[in-house]
Amino acid sequence: MADEPLRATEAARRLGLPTRDLLVLIREHKIRYVMVDGIAHVPVDAIEEYRAKAS
């Protein structure tokens, strides 16, 4: 798969947020995520969706 979901640290870096803030967004279901082996990952396209909603 070309666009594998990103771990929280990488997704947070791409959004310019601290990882802790991204984890809050995930917990509050404000950004789309998928579970991979019991760990939340953020799909690459979910980052753009979040940016569009946040603006």
C-alpha positions as CSV (number, residue, x, y, z in Angstrom):
1,M,0.0,0.0,0.0
2,A,1.5,3.3,-1.0
3,D,0.0,5.6,1.7
4,E,0.4,3.6,4.9
5,P,-1.2,5.2,8.0
6,L,1.2,7.3,10.0
7,R,2.2,6.8,13.6
8,A,1.1,9.6,15.9
9,T,4.6,11.1,16.1
10,E,4.9,11.5,12.4
11,A,1.3,12.7,11.9
12,A,1.8,15.3,14.7
13,R,5.1,16.5,13.0
14,R,3.3,16.9,9.7
15,L,0.5,18.9,11.4
16,G,3.0,21.0,13.4
17,L,1.6,19.8,16.7
18,P,3.0,18.2,19.8
19,T,2.3,14.5,19.8
20,R,0.3,14.9,23.0
21,D,-2.1,17.3,21.2
22,L,-2.6,14.9,18.3
23,L,-3.4,12.1,20.8
24,V,-6.1,14.4,22.3
25,L,-7.6,14.9,18.8
26,I,-7.6,11.2,18.3
27,R,-9.2,10.5,21.7
28,E,-11.9,13.1,21.0
29,H,-12.5,11.8,17.4
30,K,-11.6,15.1,15.9
31,I,-9.2,13.5,13.4
32,R,-9.8,10.2,11.6
33,Y,-7.6,7.3,12.6
34,V,-7.3,3.6,12.2
35,M,-6.1,1.0,14.6
36,V,-3.0,-1.0,13.6
37,D,-2.0,-3.7,16.0
38,G,-3.8,-1.9,18.8
39,I,-2.1,1.4,18.1
40,A,-3.8,4.5,16.6
41,H,-2.4,5.5,13.2
42,V,-3.5,8.5,11.1
43,P,-4.1,8.0,7.4
44,V,-2.2,10.5,5.3
45,D,-5.4,11.9,3.7
46,A,-6.9,12.4,7.2
47,I,-4.2,15.1,7.8
48,E,-5.5,17.1,4.9
49,E,-9.1,16.6,6.0
50,Y,-8.3,17.9,9.4
51,R,-6.5,20.9,8.0
52,A,-9.5,21.7,5.8
53,K,-11.9,21.5,8.8
54,A,-9.6,23.5,11.0
55,S,-9.3,26.5,8.7
